Amino acid sequence: MPANVFALPCGVDFPRALVAGLIERFRDAPPEDLARVRLYLGSGRMVRRVREAFDAAGARLLPRIGLISDIGRLPIGDIPPAVSSLGRRLELAQLVAGLIRRLPQFEPGAGTFRLADSLAGLLAEMQEEGVTPETLETLDIAETHAEHWQASLQFIRIVARYFEDDAAPDTSGRQRRVVEALIRLWQDAPPRDPIIIAGSTGSRGATALFMQAVAGLPNGAIVWPGYDFEMPDFAWDSLTAGRVPIEDHPQYRFCALFKRLGIGPGDVERWTATPAPAPERNRLVSLALRPAPVTDQWMREGAGLGPLGPAAERMTLIEAPDERAEALALALVLRRAVEEGRSAALVTPNRTVTRRVAAALDRWGILPDDSAGQPLSLTASGRFLRLVARMRGRALMIAPLLILLKHPVAATGSAMRGDHLLFTRELELYLRRRGPAFPDRAALLKWAGDEEPRIRWAEWVATVIAGFLPAPEADLPEVIAAHLALASDLAAGPGGTAAASGLWQHEAGETCAAIMAELTTEAPAGGRYGPADYADLIDTLFQGEQVRHSQAVHPGVLILGTLEARVQTADLVILAGLNEGSWPEAPDPDPWLSRQMRLAAGLLLPERQIGLSAHDFQQAIGAPEVVLSRARRDASAETVPSRWLNRLTNLMGGLGPTGGPEALAGMRQRGADWLRMARAFETPTERIAPATRPSPRPPEAARPRELPVTAIRTLIRDPYAVYAGRILRLKPLNPLSPEPDPRLRGEVLHLIVQRFVERRPLDETLDEAEDRLLLIAEEILTDQIPWPSAQVLWLARIRRIARTLVEAEQARRDEGDPVIVETKAGIELPDIGFRLTAKPDRIDVLRDGRAHLFDYKSGKPPSDKEVLAFDKQLPLEAAMVARGAFAAIGPREVAAMTYIRLGGDGETRDLKMGPDEIEATWQRFRALVARYLRPETGYTARRAMQTTTIASDYDHLSRFGEWQISDPAKGEDVE
């Protein structure tokens, strides 16, 4: 029995050594004997590497090579074929949805299909590990577990039907049943041909059971990768000595197989005599990763490692300040390897790191061979289908509409693709300036005008928009058809076809088409879906898929996931992203079973995945030359080093007698050299001086000769904004995602009060006035505000102060009548060549003939000090009234100026300024305008802002931030 279990040490090129061992064992046998061997491997990449190794070894008959997962497809006995995995998940989704409806107290916290997907994963795990629902029913959870876990068992009981004898098996269930059938068959008639399982650690129950059966055959054998031949027996025993097995240790999976196979660590033989590339490093890492507690073992056995210089001389440790610096340093390492003609592999489970490194390599024209490819959900076709699914059932605002129209797949099937891009840009500018927030057919046709191509395009966009609403809950086939029809129309473009578009083209489009075709096939069993659940379904289906693009890649630069790294080696191996949460990745939360329930039921613990990652780390770090890297900080916070890197550095730092601190310092120094080169690479050769505080001086002819009273405040506080807006005519665009902001609220409140004041009936009572005010408010809010929540909130605020407003209005009507309401007028200043305009909210003529000015404020009115300093609107309007600027009332004495607050408690505040102060304000205004009409006066940026935190619409144009408020302004003549 022991002679049937073999292994290879960490760092050895496993596929090449496996093939070398097979050739050596059959060197003296007839050629057909090797062809009779059945070789089962763990992954498709391993199969390719083994075939390549056989090709490199010369012509010969090859063994029959297949995957371990192929066992589940064998036609054996009366076991029916496996049902579709997607069909089973859709079926589970309907059962889960039904149970959620019957358990209103259960909060799923995820979409129905996502929850069913995790339940399908639990079903597969139970089948692979041989755990039946009856086992879960016997768990004692009454006292030791929360109510949530008791509710979870009601969901888990759903899967019980799939364990019945007449239930159609899924892939995992059939794999287990086939293995069990083979074991029964081999007990009576063992296979005559040799069977070898290689490259698997038996982490799944069905695979471990198959390995146990093969190891028990006279001509069966198992070959393990990355076996730690240096680990002593007591360390092996400690992995299972406690109440909870130490599944996060890299060698635990082998230890679990020892019990199944009835062997010990010493019974595992070397498959070949191929030495490890770095045996000293393997011993160091083996000691560093010992199961806890390890301090005494470090002190006792560390001295026996000998000098650590040889173990660390070909290791580099890069501890970058951030992810960008890490990526650039690693790109430089890979570039050096390319220049030296060495093969290099970047290994990490962190896809953000790989994308950053690939982007950095692109500047030198190096395209790495990325084994994982690109996530389907991030491809153009994948993102397009996900976007359309996510937006169904929603009224499209400006931003979502433009996201769809600007997508690289949109309108690619039409001959109007060029016009489409031009029209989309022009429509964006139009909508951001004029709205509405929710574009409709009327708004699109108003933008199109009389031009035929625009009208045709606008009609197409309007038709597409209409397709997003309504989206009621429906049977899954109907929802899929509506989704695909909408996506096809958008991809086809006006007058185009979906077949000619980029939606289903190239590798990503073909993969999307295959997924949607399978979903369409299995849809009849899917039940009913609303827009949110269907979007969750599409996201989940696309999330786990990867797409490899057929591009010419550099053969010597590889980017590998941890799984692919088990079967691939290189002269230089980079282990990147060595932070907790990245490598190892945090285990996914289990919504069904707690850790204790899993342990009691015999299911896999969350630490299993960490143990597999630890084994990948131990294998990869055994390469001839290794670079370890991490970023001390990610985008949001400080990071924590990977537990394995922490152990390695702590061990080396404590082994002073063997030169550990010096060896560790050398690793860090080599990493610091790469970081220094990365900084030097990005340091500009020439420094550009920061901008100075601008104060442009345009020619006199270009200076504005007319301003409204509301712009005088800006001229005082931020003259540069007047220069940019009135002279350069640069108008800020409204945000892409309009919101019911204070500016819009102020406009709506002004309109409500204006209509209320202008249409006041005679002899109206207070109750009638209040009802009329609320009716006007409701009409205007419904017409002007497309957000229902804002309508309700703002109407409630108006209702709260409505009585105060109508009572105050009644008092004002007793004193005078409103004559001017939102009427624009102007006054000339001929001696300086300037015109001031105003559009007062309201001017009443009192019974004594004097004028009373009112200004409505949705927010807090300005204080008297603010009015004296810069908020000159009411005083300037008063001065205009005194000079007869408003023809409807002529020159009049101003009796009072009042602010009416249309928020808060509806209070009013009188501005305490007499005729002398109004006249002084007018004269200061004249001097201000005259000064800014002179060519030597500059429009200084942020000259006297009320607070430093106030932002200007033109801060980016003035390059504020490169200069400070305390910096002197630099005048500059401009044309």
Secondary structure, DSSP 8 states (H G I E B T S, - for coil): -GGGEEEEETTS-HHHHHHHHHHHHTTTS-HHHHHT-EEEES-HHHHHHHHHHHHHT-S----EEEEGGGGGG---TT------HHHHHHHHHHHHHHHHHH-TT----S-HHHHHHHHHHHHHHHHHHT--HHHHHT---TTTS-HHHHHHHHHHGGGGGGGSTTS---HHHHHHHHHHHHHHHHHHS--SS-EEEES----SHHHHHHHHHHHTSTTEEEEEEEE-TT--HHHHHHTTTSSS--TTSTTHHHHHHHHHHT--GGG-EESS----S-HHHHHHHHHHT--S--HHHHHHHGGGG--SHHHHTTEEEEEESSHHHHHHHHHHHHHHHHHHT--EEEE-S-HHHHHHHHHHHGGGT---EESS-EEGGGSHHHHHHHHHHHHTTS---HHHHHHHHTSTTTTTTSTTHHHHHHHHHHHHHHHHHH--SS--HHHHHHHHTT-HHHHHHHHHHHHHHHHTS----EEHHHHHHHHHHHHHHHHH-TT--STTSSTT-HHHHHHHHHHHHHHHHHGGGS-EE-HHHHHHHHHHHHHT-EE-------TTEEEE-HHHHTT---SEEEE---BTBBTTB-----SS--HHHHHHHT---THHHHHHHHHHHHHHTTSSEEEEEEESB-SSSB--B-HHHHHHHHHHHH-TTTTHHHHHHHHHHHHHHHHHHHHHHHS-SS------EEEEE--GGGS-SEEEHHHHHHHHH-HHHHIIIIIS-------SS----HHHHHHHHHHHHHHHHHT--TT--HHHHHHHHHHHHHHHHHHH---HHHHHHHHHHHHHHHHHHHHHHHHHHHHEEEEESS--EEEEETTTTEEEEE--SEEEEETTS-EEEEEEESS----HHHHHHT--HHHHHHHHHHTT--TTT-S--EEEEEEEESSTT--EEE----HHHHHHHHHHHHHHHHHHHSTT----TTSS-SSTT---TTHHHHTBTTB-TTS-EEEEE--
